[in-house]
């Protein structure tokens, strides 16, 4: 054994350096994917022109007035969509990572806990009942009722899940089973609304349930960005407590961690991050499952590094999937939710076949 191998500080620094290299590599890969996504589409621009437009947008916006068509395509249409895809992928992956750590089960995610089903029920209610659901919102802001309803019902689902678990004891198994049951109930509600509504609203509900970035605009980006960043910073600040929780509730309590408060606030913040994005994009599944699992494969279980790694992976997976969704059959656009169902289903089966469905201990 060499002196380097015997030195624990050197080993620690070596491991930490490797993790930083992984994160920086993922960040560079995400940036390159952004440039590609801004370039891809019917209106093709050279990569160097994309970089020039981005530089002018920051330093001299007036210079873009001479290239209005390029400005409209790149800045007004593609860029909000790219940013929303990144924020949504980050939120869902981080939420899945934190939920898995809190509940000590690698199959937990906003999708499997029923949050997506609850948000879809909220959106379906807004589509069917329209302004009557929120009479204080002006009629011209119909999309606002969908966003608000999906967000509120998403929060309600987590409240119900936690309330049920508190009645029977706050075990992770009870929380997971509660999420599955609540998800089925909200799914039944969506089916009833689809059955009762007319053809036009039925098509709108079905389109929303498929998930996509069609509604991406700078207004959505301005709303989602602070929510995503604040939730990410809070959850990252609790990474040490999440690591401690992995040793067991009793050990965490002995080390001064308020386990019940950590679990409650962690679930609420993760719900806020994911439901805020789902309210704009519709149902997008499996990001919260794939991001953390791939992250563990390449960076380990330390939540200080796993949370940002999951965020970058989730952003990359959703951005590349959305870019494929709008270009693979151009000019026809495939809902990105459909692509994620296919990719996520295959990934889920691989996890099961490899025996990775065991509860984290």
N, C-alpha and C positions, 0 to 999 in steps of 0.2 A: 504494500500500500504506500503510495507516494505521500509526501508531506502535504501536498495540496488536498489530497483526499482525506487526510486526517484532520485538516483544519475545518471546523464546522462553520466558521465565519466565511471562509472562501466558498464552501459549498452553498451557503445561504445566498451569498452575492451572485454566485454562478446561476443558481436557480432563479433568482429574481431578475437577473439580466436576461435570461432566456425568455421569461414571461414578458418583459418589456419589449423584446425583439418581436415576439409573436403579436403583441398588441399594435406595435408600430407597423408591422407588415400588413396586418388586417386593415389598419387605417389607410395605408397607401393603396391597398387593393380596393377599398371602398371609394377612395377619391378617383381612381382610374375608372371604376364602374360608373361613377357619376358623370364623368366626361363622356363615356360611351353612351350612357342613357340620354344625355343632352344631344348627342349626335345622331342617335338612331331614329329612324322614322322616314316618312315619305319625303319630307323636306330635309335633304342631306346637306351637311356642312362639314368642311374639313376640321380635323381636331384642333389645328392651330387657330382657326377662326373662332372656335368655341372658347378657347383660352383668352383670345383677344376680347371677345364680348364680355366675358366674366371680369376681366381686368378693367374694361371701360365702365362696366356697371358700378364698380367700386370707386374708381378714381375720377371718371369723367362721364356721368350719365348723359350729358348733352350730346356727346359724340355719337350716341346710338341713334339719334334722330335721323341721321343720314342713311340708316339701314333699318327701316321700320319693319319690314317683313321678317328679317332675322331677329329683331328684338321681340316681336310678337310671338314667334315660334319658340325661341329659346327661353326668354325671360318670363313672358306672360303665360305660356302654356306648359312647356316641359319642365322648367325649373321648380314651380310649385309642386308639380306631381312628383318629381324626384325627391324633393325635401320631405313631402308628406310620406312617401314610401319609406324613407330613411327613419323618420320619427316613429312611424307606426311599427316598423320592424324592431327598432330599439325598444319601444315600450312593451311590446308583446313578449320579446325575448327576455328582457329584464324582469318583467312580471312573472314569467314562467320560472326563471331562475330563482327568484326570491320565494315564490310559492312552494317550489320543490324543497328549498332549504327549510322553510318554516314548517312544512307538513311532513318532511322527511320521506318523500315519495317522488321518484323520478318521472312518474307519469302525470303529475299535476301540472296544469297550465290554465290560463284563462279560458281556453277552449274546452278542456276536459272538466273544469269545475262548474260549467254551466253559465259562465258570464256571457259568452257569445250568444247562447240561446236566449238569455234574459234581454240582452241588448236588441236582438232581432225582434223579440216580442214588443219592446218599446217602440221600435221603428215601425213595425206593422200597425200598432195602435195609432200612431201619428198619421200614417198614410191613409188608414181607413176612416178615422174620425176627423182628421184635418184640423182646422182652426178651433173646433169645438173642444178639443182636448186641452188647449192652452189659449183661452180667449184673449189673454192679455198680449199675445204676440200678434202683430199686424198680419193680415192675410198674405201680403206680398212676400213675407218671410216664411213660407211654408217649409222650406228646408230646415229652418231653425227649430221648428217643432219636432222634426224627425231626430235631429241631433240631440235636443234636450231630453226627449222622451227615451231615446236609447241610452243616454248617459244615466238618467235617473233610475231606470229599471235595472240597469247593470249594477248600480250601487245597491239597489234593493235586494238583488239576488245574493250578494255577499253578506248583507245584514241578516237575511233569512238563514243562510248557511251557518253563520257564526252563532246566531241565536239558537238554532237547533243543536249545534254541537255543545253549547254551554248547558243546555238542559240535560244532556247525557254525559257530560264530561268532555273536555277539550282534546280528545285524542285525534290523531291525524286520520285514522280510519273513519271516524265519525264525520269529520269535516269533508273528506273525499266522497263518502257515500251520500252525504247531504247535498253536495254539489251535483252529483249525478241525478238524484231525485228531483231537485229544483230545476235542473236543465230539462228533464223530461216534461215537467209541468209547463214550463214556458214554451217548449216546443209544441205541446198540445194546444196552447193558446194561439200560437202562430197558425197552426192548421185550421183552427176554428175561424180565425179572421180571414184566412184565405178562402175558406169555404163560403163564407157569408158575403164577401165583397164582390164588386163587379169586375169585369174583365180587365178594364184599364188599371184599376188599383191592384188587381192580382198580379199583373205584369210588373208593376212598380215594386211590389213586395218581393217578387221572385228575383228581380234584378238586384235589389239591395241585399238579399240573402246570399247572392253569389259573391259579393265582395269585389271592390274595384276602386280605382283612383279617379273615377270620372269627375267627381266633385271637387277635385283638388284646385285650390286657388290661394291667393296670398292671404285672404281673410282666414281660411282654415289653418294655414301655416302659422299666422300670428297668434291664433288661439292655442294650437297644439304645442308650439315650441316651448313656451315657458312652463307649461304643465309637465311636459316630458322631461325637461332639464331639471326642474326642481325635484320631481319624483326620483329621478336617477341619482341626483346628489344626496338626497336623504337616504335612499336605500344603500348607496355605496358607503355612507357614513356609518351604517349599521352592519357592515360586513364582518367586523370582529365578533359581534354578538351572534350573527348567523353562524360563524365558524364554531363558536362555543356551543351553540344549540345542537350542532351535529354530534356532540359527545353525549347528548341526552338531556332531558329537561332538568333532572335532579342536579347534574353537574353544572349546568348553566345557572341554576338558582344558587348553588353554593358559591359560584363565582360572581354573584351580584347582579345577574341578569334577571329582569322582570319578564319572565317567559310569556305570561298571558298578555301583557301590554305589548311586548315585541311582536307576538303573533297577530294581535288585533291591528296595531298600527301598520305593520308590514303588509297585511292583507288589504287594508284600506288604501294605502298608498299605491300598491301594485294594481289594485282595481281602478283607482283614479287614472293612472297612467294608461292602462289598456283600454278602459271604456271611453276615455276622451278621444282616443284615436279611432276606435271601432265606430263611434258615433258618426264620423265623417266618411269612413271607408266601407262600412258594411262588414259582414262576417269574413274574417280571414283566419283560417285555422292553422295549427301545427307549428307556427313560428315559435311560440312559447315552449314547445317541446323540442324542436330541432336545435335551436340556438344554444341552450344550456348543455344539451348532450354532446354536441360537437365541441363546445368549449371545454367540457371536462376531458375529452379525448386529447386535446392539444395543449391544455394549460393546467389541468388539475382541478381540485375541489376547493381551493382557497378562494372564498367569495370576494376578497379584495381585488383579485384579478379576473375571477370568473364572471362577475357582473359586467365589467366593461367589455370583456371578451364576448359574452353573450350578446351585448348590445350591438357590437360591430358585426357579429355574425348574423344576427337577426336583420339588421339594416341591409347587409349585403345580399342575403337570401331573398328578401322581399323586393329589393330594387332590381335585381337581375331577373326575378320572376315577372315583375310588372313590365320590365322592358321587353321581355320575350312575349308577354301577353299582348302587347300592342304592336309588335313588329312581325311575329312569326306568320301571321295571316293577313298582313297589311293589304288593304286598308281596313279589314275587319278586325275588331279588337275582342280578344277572349278575356272574360272576367278572371282577374288574378286569383280570386278565391278558388276557382276551378283548378287552376294549375297547382295551388298549394294543397288542395285535397289529394291530388294525384301524388305529388312529391311527398307530402306528409304521410299518406297511407303507406307508400313503399318504405319510407324511413321507419315508421312505426312497426311494420312487420319485420324489418331487419333487426330492430331492437329486441323484439320478442324472440326471434330465432336465435339471436346471440345470447339470450338469457340476461339482458340488461334491464328487465322489468322488476328486479328485486328492489325492495324498499331500501333507501339509503340508511346506513347505520353509522 
